[in-house]
Amino acid sequence: MERCHGKTKAGARCKRTASAGSDFCAIHADQAKAAAAGAGPKGNGKSASAAQERDPLDTIIAATALGVVVFAALTLRRLFRFL
């Protein structure tokens, strides 16, 4: 099998084996999509992960939602322990 064509965060070529039917490994599948769209390291000098960077507010909202779910699960666990 062929070596992955993906780039690491440091800019070096990936050392993993490419997935069957692809030029990229499973880790760099997002770079395969970016390469097909003409973006990525060759298009604008940024890696595909930087092009898909999250907004900090989205990260805060996701973390808050996760916290609410964990709190609810722990509360229900304590409630059913006493029943």
N, C-alpha and C positions, 0 to 999 in steps of 0.2 A: 504494500500500500504506500501511497504517497504521503509526504510530510505536509502538515497543515500550513497554509499560506497566511494565517493570521499573525497579527503583531501583538506582542505583550505590552503591558503598560510602560515598560522601559523602552519600547520601540524595537526590540529584537524580534526575530522571527520565532514563532512557536515551535517547540520541539516535538509536539504530539503528532500522532498519526491522524491523517484526515479521515473523516467519516466516509462510509461507502457512498459513492455517487456524488461526492462533494470535494471541494478543494480545501475545506476548513474542518477542524475538529468540532465537537459539540460545544466546547467552551467558547469558540470564536464564531459560532453560527450567526450572531448578530453582525459580525463584520462581513459575512458572506452576503447578507441582505443589503448592507450598505454598499458593498462593491457592485452588486447587481443594479443598485439605484444610482451609481455614479458618485456616491459620497464616500466618506471615510478618509483614511490616511492619504490617498492620492488626490481626492477631490478638494478638500479644504485645509489639509494639514492637521486636522484633529482626528482622534480615534473615534470609532463608532460609538463607544460608550460615552464619550464627551458630547457627542451630538444628541444623545438621548438622555442627557443629564436631567435630573428631577429638580423641580422648583422646591426651595426650602420649605415653603408653606405646605406643599403636598406631603413632604416628609413628616412635618409636625402633625398634620391631620391624620396620617396613617398611624403614627405612633400613638396618638390620643385614642383613636378608634381601637387599636389593639389593647391599650390600657383599660378601656371600658369593658371590652370583652373578657379580659382576664379578671377584672374586678367582679363582674357579674358571675363568672364561673366559680370563683372562690366564695362569693356570697351564697350562691345556691348550694355549694358543697357543704358549707357550714350549716345552712338551714336544714338540709336533709339529714345531717348528722344527728340533729336533735329530734327528728320526727320518728 
